[in-house]
Amino acid sequence: MTVLDERPSATLLDHLSLEITSRCQLTCPSQCYAEAGPTRDHGSMTADDWHRLIDEAAALGTSTVTFIGGEPTLHPQFALLVEHALRVGLNVRVHSNFYKVRAEHWRLFEDPRVRVATTYHSDTAAEHDAITGRDGSHAATRASIVEAVRRGVRLRVAIVDHGNGQRAQQARAEMEALGVAATVDKVRAVGRASGGLLPSTSSLCGRCAVGKAAVLPDGRVAPCEIGRFLAMGSVREVPLASVLASPEWAQACASVPARASADPCGPDCGPSDDSSSGGGSCGPMG
């Protein structure tokens, strides 16, 4: 078995996730890694901080930024931040719960440089709504998915399987019947899904920080959004390049077990929870 031990450097950052808010219309009581919800805020990163960070990412050679949350469209500067990222030449991904989509956001999502991801938990409303913690979320998200298909939005759907007979495969079949690429992944034991236990690197895919990083709402930098318990440094205090070149960052990255295969793990590999798309070959290491 070949073990890949790829470690990032400050000059190799292809993909950066921007967690611009912890606010969300949903609570996802048994799932959300970010522990987002309706009463959470947008964090201590200001709009100016995010704009500067986007410029720094472009200067480092980053090709893609992903706007995540919480629900990123709830941030008052969401549209302006997406437009800024496009203006400086970055590709954009948006991970949205698709609970509500404003007209101006549909126009952004239709841009060919923008890809969108959402999660869909079951083909039955009762099961989906129980997972999101909000009645009516199944109907709202499904309607937005149908509208995205109608508009030609480049969309992926992740289905997070909690087990216990969840209709994950039926949900996948329903999405594929609508013409939407869908993947199924296991829920990761981080955040609300941890059951109160301390998070472990065994929940990670093993390719965190390999050309990737995530910036949290308080400015701390993590190897990925799921590996938030390894976050360190702050782009509010020093440039992103300085965080990525620090010994502390190297130590955080080294704590992630290297992936034990050469399977691809592209920028759509999210350990698929309520804000990530893909999953594919990047299952949990443990």
Rosetta blueprint (number, residue, H / E / L):
1 M L
2 T L
3 V L
4 L L
5 D L
6 E L
7 R L
8 P L
9 S L
10 A L
11 T L
12 L L
13 L L
14 D L
15 H E
16 L E
17 S E
18 L E
19 E E
20 I L
21 T L
22 S L
23 R E
24 C L
25 Q L
26 L L
27 T L
28 C L
29 P L
30 S L
31 Q L
32 C L
33 Y L
34 A L
35 E L
36 A L
37 G E
38 P L
39 T L
40 R L
41 D L
42 H L
43 G L
44 S L
45 M L
46 T L
47 A H
48 D H
49 D H
50 W H
51 H H
52 R H
53 L H
54 I H
55 D H
56 E H
57 A H
58 A H
59 A H
60 L L
61 G L
62 T L
63 S L
64 T E
65 V E
66 T E
67 F E
68 I E
69 G L
70 G L
71 E L
72 P H
73 T H
74 L H
75 H L
76 P L
77 Q L
78 F H
79 A H
80 L H
81 L H
82 V H
83 E H
84 H H
85 A H
86 L H
87 R H
88 V L
89 G L
90 L L
91 N E
92 V E
93 R E
94 V E
95 H E
96 S L
97 N L
98 F L
99 Y L
100 K L
101 V L
102 R L
103 A H
104 E H
105 H H
106 W H
107 R H
108 L H
109 F H
110 E L
111 D L
112 P L
113 R L
114 V E
115 R E
116 V E
117 A E
118 T E
119 T E
120 Y L
121 H L
122 S L
123 D L
124 T L
125 A H
126 A H
127 E H
128 H H
129 D H
130 A H
131 I H
132 T H
133 G L
134 R L
135 D L
136 G L
137 S H
138 H H
139 A H
140 A H
141 T H
142 R H
143 A H
144 S H
145 I H
146 V H
147 E H
148 A H
149 V H
150 R H
151 R H
152 G L
153 V L
154 R L
155 L E
156 R E
157 V E
158 A E
159 I E
160 V E
161 D E
162 H L
163 G L
164 N L
165 G L
166 Q L
167 R L
168 A H
169 Q H
170 Q H
171 A H
172 R H
173 A H
174 E H
175 M H
176 E H
177 A H
178 L L
179 G L
180 V L
181 A E
182 A E
183 T E
184 V E
185 D E
186 K E
187 V L
188 R L
189 A L
190 V L
191 G H
192 R H
193 A H
194 S H
195 G L
196 G L
197 L L
198 L L
199 P L
200 S L
201 T H
202 S H
203 S H
204 L L
205 C L
206 G L
207 R L
208 C L
209 A L
210 V L
211 G L
212 K E
213 A E
214 A E
215 V E
216 L L
217 P L
218 D L
219 G L
220 R L
221 V E
222 A E
223 P L
224 C L
225 E L
226 I L
227 G L
228 R H
229 F H
230 L H
231 A L
232 M E
233 G L
234 S L
235 V L
236 R L
237 E L
238 V L
239 P L
240 L H
241 A H
242 S H
243 V H
244 L H
245 A L
246 S L
247 P H
248 E H
249 W H
250 A H
251 Q H
252 A H
253 C H
254 A H
255 S L
256 V L
257 P L
258 A L
259 R L
260 A L
261 S L
262 A L
263 D L
264 P L
265 C L
266 G L
267 P L
268 D L
269 C L
270 G L
271 P L
272 S L
273 D L
274 D L
275 S L
276 S L
277 S L
278 G L
279 G L
280 G L
281 S L
282 C L
283 G L
284 P L
285 M L
286 G L
